[in-house]
Amino acid sequence: MATYKRILIAIDFSPEGSKVVEQGIALGKSSGAELSLVHVVEHVASIYDSEASFPEIPDIEKRLTEKATAGLEKVKQDCQVPDAECHVRCGAPKHVIVDLAKETNADLIVIGSHGRHGLQLLLGSTANGVLHLATCDVLAVRIGR
């Protein structure tokens, strides 16, 4: 089994997402790795027509970012990992996660996978995108189902 020095755990705050956190923390503790937690707030504007103007969007993203920051701090406290770094970023999740892994020199990304099939698989998922873009190891923890 590989020993990791820096593990990046991608958190989506879904009810099933606790499995991802548990796996990442367990691996971190067993290998003595530094832990980083990340949550990505998707750009709200990407949902709408790019030519439309929505003045409330920056405020929504700000509130989502603040809520995510508080959520990551709660995860640190609940899971007793006070030294874990917390990162909240805005953007496309698969790109943000891969870029942050490079930035933090992570040698493992732990992410949840819903195990979708058919059309959903063809359209891609965050876990699938991270798996194909990352230059480090990726552990996809099956959640849901």
C-alpha positions, -999 to 999 in steps of 0.1 A, spaced: 0 0 0 13 34 -9 22 59 18 9 94 12 24 127 24 -4 151 14 -40 142 9 -67 165 -6 -102 155 4 -130 170 -19 -161 176 1 -196 183 -14 -216 184 19 -240 157 6 -254 134 33 -234 105 17 -202 126 15 -192 117 51 -179 84 37 -154 104 16 -143 124 46 -139 92 67 -119 74 41 -96 104 35 -90 110 72 -84 73 79 -58 72 51 -42 104 64 -39 91 100 -25 57 89 2 73 67 8 104 88 -2 126 59 -10 163 60 -47 168 52 -64 195 31 -101 198 27 -117 215 -3 -152 225 -13 -159 240 -47 -187 265 -52 -197 264 -88 -201 297 -105 -237 306 -104 -234 327 -136 -225 295 -155 -261 283 -150 -275 314 -169 -270 328 -203 -236 346 -203 -250 377 -217 -276 381 -190 -268 403 -160 -277 392 -125 -265 417 -99 -274 393 -71 -250 366 -83 -218 379 -66 -238 381 -33 -251 345 -37 -215 332 -44 -202 351 -14 -229 336 8 -222 301 -5 -185 306 0 -191 317 36 -214 288 43 -188 264 28 -160 279 49 -181 274 81 -189 238 69 -153 229 64 -144 242 99 -172 221 113 -158 190 95 -124 197 110 -139 200 145 -162 170 142 -135 148 127 -108 160 151 -84 171 125 -75 206 137 -44 208 115 -62 202 82 -61 231 58 -94 243 45 -99 256 9 -131 271 -6 -128 280 -42 -152 290 -70 -151 275 -104 -156 242 -122 -151 215 -96 -129 191 -115 -105 218 -126 -104 235 -92 -97 202 -74 -69 192 -98 -53 227 -97 -54 228 -59 -39 193 -57 -9 206 -78 -7 238 -58 -6 219 -25 16 191 -38 -10 165 -29 -1 130 -38 -37 117 -33 -71 132 -40 -101 115 -22 -134 122 -39 -169 108 -40 -183 90 -69 -220 83 -74 -213 54 -98 -236 67 -125 -240 48 -157 -253 54 -193 -259 89 -204 -247 104 -171 -214 86 -174 -210 98 -210 -216 134 -199 -190 130 -173 -189 137 -136 -166 156 -112 -149 123 -100 -144 111 -136 -130 145 -146 -106 146 -117 -95 110 -124 -86 119 -160 -70 153 -153 -50 146 -120 -13 139 -121 -15 122 -86 -34 92 -73 -71 95 -70 -93 75 -47 -130 75 -58 -152 65 -29 -185 51 -40 -214 70 -24 -251 68 -29 -266 36 -43 
